[in-house]
Amino acid sequence: MIRILIADDEPLIRAGIRMILASAEDIEVAAEAVNGREAVELTSKHLVDVVLLDIQMPHMDGLTALAELSRTAPGVHVLVLTTFGQRDNVLQTLRLGGAGFLLKDSAPGELIRAVRAAAAGAAFLSPEATRHVADSLMEAAPSRRGEEARNRVAALSEREQEVLALLGEGLSNADTGRRIHMSEATVKTYVSRILAKLGCENRVQAALVARDAGIPAPPGGEEAAGRHLS
C-alpha cells in the first residue's frame, strides 16, 4: 500500500485529490496538510511514501517544504501538483529533488500513475513540464549532442520517429494517437519500443533525444490520415 500525504491549502482541492486516489486499491491517503510547514511535520509522523505538494501555500510554500523534506526525509518521494506550470517552478522542483511535477488540470489517471511512479522511485513529468526541461537543456548546452542524437534516432523506423517527435513536443499517448491516427494502446507499444531502442529509461529522456536530433513533428489532419491509413 502506497501511503500518501496531500498538502494543499484549499479544502475542495484536497477533497478532489483524495477522491481520485481512493479509486486506486494500492493507494491510501494517510494525512492531509494545509501548508508546507504542516506537511513537513506530518510526513515523519505518518510514515508516508509520497507527498503531493501544492506550491502556493501559507506559512511555508511548497518549494520550501520540498527543500526541507529532501533534507529531513530523503526516503520520501515528493510530487509537486500545482496550477502554476512556469518553467522556473518545474526546474526548481527537479533541482530540489522532487520526483515529479503535474498540473492540477491533469487527468485523474495521470495523477494515479504519477503517484505509483514516484513510489517506485521513478520520475514523472506532465507534458508541459517535459517541454520546459527539454527547452532548458537545449539552451544550456551547445549542439554537439545533435549528431549523437541523430545517430541514435537513425535506428528507429519512420513511424517510430514520428511518435518520438511528438514525445519531444510533450504530447501524451492519447494526444499522440489523435495527432497521427493511432489508438492509444498502439502508441504505448511504440513508446516502449522506442525507449528500448534508444536506451532511455523514461519519456523525458526520449523527449530530450528528439529535441537534440531536431526531428520534425508529423503533420496532423487529413494529410496524416491519408498517409497512415494507406
N, C-alpha and C positions, 0 to 999 in steps of 0.2 A: 504494500500500500504506500503510495506517494503522499506524504504529509505536506500540506500547503499552508502558507500564511499569506493573506491578502492584505495589502496596505494601500488604502485609498481614503481620502477624507470625505468622500461622497457616499452616503449610505445606499443610495439606489445603485450606484456602480458596484459596490461590494456585493449587494444582493444579486445583481445580474451575473457577476462572475461566479459567485457561489452556486447559483442555479445551473450554470453551464457545466461547471466542474463536477457537480453532483450527478450528472448524467454518465460520468465515466466510473466504472466499477473499481478501477485501480487508483483513484484519486480521492483524498479526504481533506477537507478544509479543517485544519487543526486550530487556526486562530485568525483573528482579524485585528488590524491596527488602523488608527485614524491619522497617524502621522509617522514620519521617519523615525523619530526617537522611540516611539512605542514599538515600531517594527523591529528595531534592533533589540530591545528588551525582551520582546515576546519570542523572538526566533530561538534564543537559547532555552527559554523556559519551556517551550512546547516541542523542542527537538524536531523541527521541521526539516524537510528535504529541499523544498523550493520556496522562494519568496517572490511574490508578484508585487512589484513596487510601482506606484504612480510617481511622477516626477514632481509636480507641483503640490506640495502638502505643507501645512503649517508646522512651526516649531523646528522641523528638520526636513528638508526636501529629499526627494528620492535618491538623487545622485550622491548627496552627502551620506545618506543612510547606506547606500551601496558601498561607498568607500569604507565606512565603519564596519559593515558586515564582512567585507573582504579581509579586514584586519582581525576581527574578533571571532568570526565563524567561517573560516576558509573552506570548510566542507559543505557549506550550504550553497546551492545554486540560485542565482538571482536573475529573474526576468523583469525587465522594465516594460510596463504596459501603460501607455500614455496616449494623450491626444496630440502631443507635441512631437512631431517627427523630424524636427530640424536636424541637419547633419551634425552640428555640434553635440546635440544630445545623444545621437547614435554613437559617435566616435568616443565621447566621454564614457558612455556605458561600457564599451569594449575595453577602453584603457583601464577602467577601474575593476575589471574582472567580471563584468556581467556575462551571464550565459546566453542572453538573447534580448531582442528588442521587438516589441509588437505595438501596433496602434490599436486603440480601443474600437475602431470600426472593423477589426479583423473578424473573420467568420468564426463561429463557436468551435468548429472542428480544428481550426488553426491554433486556437488557444490551447486546446487539449493536446494537440501534437507538440506544441512548444513546451508544455509542462513535462510531457514524457521525455522529450529530447533532453531537456535540461537535467532531469533526474538521472538520465543515463550518462550525463557528462558531455553531451554534445551541444553545439551552438545552434541557435535558431534565430533567424532574422526575417522580418517581414520583407516583402518585395521592395518596398521603398527604402528600408534600411540597407538592403543589399546594394541598391544603386548608390546610396551615399558612400558606403565603404569602397565600392569599386571606383567611384569618381575620385575619392580622396587618395587612394593608392596610385591611380593613374597620374594625378597631379604631383604626387610626392616623389616619383621615381622616373627616370628617363625611359626612353622607348626600347632599350635593349631587350627587355622581356618580350617585345613584339615578335621577333624572329623565333625565339624559343616557343612561344605560344602557338605561332602558325605551324611550326613543325609538329607540335602535339596534335593540333586540330586536323592536320592532314591525314591522320589515321582514322578519322571519322567519315562515315558515309555522308552524302549530301543531305539526307533527311536528318541525320543526327546533328549536322552543323546548323540546320535550321532551328532545331529545338534548342541547341546550345546558344544560338544568337538571342533567342527570346529569354533564356535564363539570364543572359547578360543584361537584358533590359529590366530584369527583376520581376518578370511575369510569373504568376503561379501556374501550376499544372493545368488548372481549369481555364485560365485566360490564354495559355499557350494553345490548348486544344481548340478553343474558339477561333484563335487567330489563324491557325493552319488546318482547321477542319479535321481534327483528330479527337477521339474520345479521351477523356481524362486518364483512363486506365492505360491507354496506349502511350500517352505522353509519359506517364510514370515509368513505364517499361523502358522507354527511350532514355529517360533521365538516369535510370540505374545503369544502363549500358554505357552511357556517356561518362558517368563518374568512374566506372571501372576502366574504360579505355584511357581516360586522361590521368588516372591515378589520383583522383580527387576524393577527399573524404566527405564533402558535402556540397550543396548547391552554391554556397558562397564562393568556394574555391573555383568551381566550374565557371561561375559568372565572371570571375576575375580573368580566367583564361580567355573567355570570349571577348572581354573588353581589350585585353592585351593583343589578341590576334586581329582585332578590328573586323570581326565577322559582320557583314551587313544583315540586318533583320529581314526575314522574308516578307513579301507583301501580303496584305490581308485582302479580304473581299473576293470578288468574282474571279480575279486572276489566279489567286491562290487556290480557290475552289476547283477551278478547271484543271489546274496542274496536278493537284493531289487526288482528284477523282478519276483522272485519266489512266 
